[in-house]
Amino acid sequence: MESLLFIVVLVVVALYWHNSMQSKTYAVKYARRECEKESAQLLDQTVQRTRLSFSRDKNDQWRVWREYRFDYSIDGVNRLEGRLVILGYRLVRSALQDVNPVIH
């Protein structure tokens, strides 16, 4: 009985790991696309997951919400931060740090 439980836990962990790797692959793709839209360069060619949560989508199915951050540069000197929110494998929201903030 213990060996069966161990196998089930191992399979669940393996599925979670695979799902996380797939999601990260999509996050890098989305980050590159957002940078290309703004004529920016994705730095380090990577993203970091900052948040993970579970929620239901509009079809009443459980999905994993993941938030990622990434660094990019427009001028090759300054490092700016971007964020992505992904539901399952679909990009829900992206935000790039403002290059020219308005100071009042």
C-alpha positions in Angstrom: 0.0 0.0 0.0 2.8 2.4 0.8 4.5 1.7 -2.5 1.3 2.5 -4.3 1.0 5.8 -2.5 4.7 6.6 -3.3 4.1 5.9 -7.0 1.0 8.2 -7.0 2.9 11.0 -5.3 5.8 10.5 -7.7 3.4 10.7 -10.8 1.7 13.8 -9.4 5.1 15.5 -8.8 6.3 14.6 -12.3 3.1 15.9 -13.9 3.4 19.2 -12.0 7.0 19.5 -13.0 6.2 18.9 -16.7 3.3 21.4 -16.6 5.5 24.0 -15.0 8.2 23.5 -17.7 5.6 23.9 -20.4 4.2 27.0 -18.8 7.7 28.5 -18.5 8.3 27.8 -22.2 5.2 29.7 -23.1 6.1 32.5 -20.7 9.5 33.0 -22.5 7.7 33.0 -25.9 5.2 35.6 -24.6 8.0 37.7 -23.1 9.9 37.7 -26.4 6.8 38.7 -28.3 6.0 41.6 -25.9 9.6 42.8 -26.2 9.4 42.6 -30.0 6.3 44.8 -30.0 8.1 47.5 -28.1 11.4 47.0 -30.0 13.1 46.0 -26.8 15.6 43.3 -26.0 14.7 40.4 -23.6 17.6 40.2 -21.2 19.0 36.9 -20.0 16.5 35.1 -22.2 14.6 33.9 -19.2 11.6 34.5 -16.9 11.1 33.9 -13.2 7.9 32.7 -11.7 6.8 35.1 -8.9 3.4 33.8 -8.0 1.3 30.7 -8.3 -2.5 30.3 -7.6 -5.4 28.2 -8.6 -8.7 29.5 -9.9 -11.7 28.5 -12.1 -11.9 29.9 -15.6 -15.1 30.9 -17.4 -15.8 27.2 -18.3 -15.8 26.4 -14.6 -12.6 24.3 -14.9 -9.7 24.6 -12.4 -6.7 26.4 -13.9 -3.3 27.4 -12.6 -2.5 31.2 -12.6 1.2 31.9 -12.9 2.8 35.3 -12.7 6.3 35.8 -14.2 8.7 38.6 -14.3 11.4 39.3 -16.8 14.0 41.9 -17.5 14.3 43.8 -20.8 16.1 46.8 -22.2 15.1 49.4 -24.8 18.4 51.3 -25.1 20.8 48.5 -24.2 21.9 50.3 -21.0 18.9 50.4 -18.6 17.4 47.3 -17.2 13.6 47.4 -16.9 11.1 44.9 -15.6 8.1 43.3 -17.3 5.4 41.0 -15.9 3.2 38.4 -17.4 0.1 36.6 -16.1 -0.7 33.3 -17.6 -3.8 31.2 -17.1 -3.0 27.6 -18.1 -1.0 28.3 -21.2 -2.8 31.5 -22.3 -1.4 35.0 -21.8 -4.0 37.0 -19.8 -2.0 40.1 -19.0 1.3 41.7 -19.7 2.9 44.8 -18.3 6.1 46.5 -19.2 7.7 49.1 -16.9 7.3 52.6 -18.2 10.4 53.9 -19.8 9.6 57.6 -19.4 7.6 58.0 -16.2 5.8 61.3 -15.7 7.1 63.1 -12.6 4.7 65.6 -10.9 
